[in-house]
Amino acid sequence: PVDLEALESKQRSVLDVAMKLFEKRAMDRATRLVYSGSKGLKDGIEDFHKTWCNKMRNKHKITGFAGLINGTVFVHVIEAPGEVIVDLIRNLVEVEKLGLLRNIRIITINEEVPRYFLRWNVMKASADNDEPQDVETVQLAWTCVKNLLQLGIETKMKQPSEVLQQKYLPSTQKLVRLSQSPELCTPAEYLEIFHAPVDFTLNSEKVWPVSDLVKV
């Protein structure tokens, strides 16, 4: 006789297969954050990121690139679990208060994306001077992000060479324009929009006596 229960236990639905594949590739997916800011009055922005990243890497896989470009503008693309990204954004609020960076702007943040970097690097970098053309902020931001991802693909397990830096890193002029754009969120604004407690008042709460919610 056929053991139906045993047969059913061996069968897997499409959802089961998808979930198994999802779990298997968990380390290859991440939330990606890209932000930039002008160097503050105090030194130490590279050391801050190095210390924070080393602490987080004890428990989480972190990949990406952080660089102080031409000594004036900092750019960071980081791929990590969502909770790690939120922790970093909270720290960026304090970074501005400490004077390590100013005019920080979140260029983009994407969830459940494939990793383009194989390791995390932080370094002093250089980029060619290149005045941004008269383009919209969204287009300028997308071009910068696309080039940074290409940098990750070609860098592989090494630090970006000077040739790759010159080829793919956005110029200081472009990053300064992004950091001064009111169209992009500051870290504090991002947290206020996406991570602040939801608090709203119903119109019925402004009327006295309060109307019955359920009428028979």
C-alpha positions, 0 to 999 in steps of 0.5 A: 500500500502507498503511504500517503502521509510519507508521500506528501511529506516529500512533496514541496510546493513552489513556495517551499522551493522559493523559501529555501532558495531565499534562505540559501542566498540570504548572505548575497542580499543586503540593504544598500545605502549610499550617502555623501557629505562635505568634510567637517571642521574635525578630522577622523571621519575615516577612523569613525567608519573603520571603528563602527564597521569593525564592530558591526562585522563581528556579527554581520556581513558588510561590504562596500566602499568609503572614501574621502575624495580629494580631502574634501568630500566623503562618499560611502556605499555600504551593503549590510542587513537592514538593522545595521543600515538604520544603526549607521544612519542614527550614528550619522546624526551624531557625526554631524553634531561632532563636526566630522561631516556636514551637509550629509545627504542620503543619495539612495537606499534600497532593500533586498538587493544583490551585493556588488562589493566583495569586501569593505574598504575605506581610504583616501581617494582621488577623482578628476574635476568634473563640473556637473551639467545642468541635470536634475538631482535624480539623474545626477544621483543615479549616475553617481550610484551606477558608477559606484556599483561598477567600481564594486564589480571591477574592484573585486577583493582588492582596494580600488586602484587609482585608475578605477578611482579616476574612472568611477568615483564621482567628482567633488563638484558633483558630490557637493551639489548633491550634499546641498540639494534640498531634494535629498534627505538628511539622516535626521529627516530620513529617520523622522519619515521612516522610523519615527512612531506613527502619531495621528489624531482622528477628526472624531477625537476633536469633537465633544462628546465623542461620537459612538464608534459603533451604532446599533 
